[in-house]
Amino acid sequence: MKFLVVGLGSMGKRRIRCLKKLNFKNVYGFDLNKKRNLEAKTKYKIKTFSNFKEAYNKVKPDVLIIST
């Protein structure tokens, strides 16, 4: 199952931590803020995107988690 977390602020990061704790491997992130993308990519070892269409088309997520 592939997850795309939209919004990488505090709530988005919490969702990523929960998914990781549940042993989901295919977790991706999207945020317009480059600083948040870099932080999530580095801290949680996930691929992040700053363009939603690109993220959606590349990931083809089964689940979208909107945390904005």
Residue, then its C-alpha position, 0 to 999 in steps of 0.5 A: m500500500k502506498f501513502l502520500v502525506v499532503g502537508l509536512g507540518s507537525m500533523g503531517k510528520r505525526r502521520i508519517r511517524c505513525l505509519k512508520k511505527l506500523n511498519f508501512k514502507n511506501v510513505y511519501g510526502f508533499d509540501l510546497n515548503k522546501k524546508r519542510n520537504l528537506e526535513a521530512k526527507t532527512k528525518y524520516k527517510i522518505k521521498t518528498f515532492s514540492n509539486f502535487k501533480e508530479a507526486y501523484n503521478k509518480v507515486k500513484p498512491d492508494v491512500l492520500i492523507i491530507s494534513t494541512 
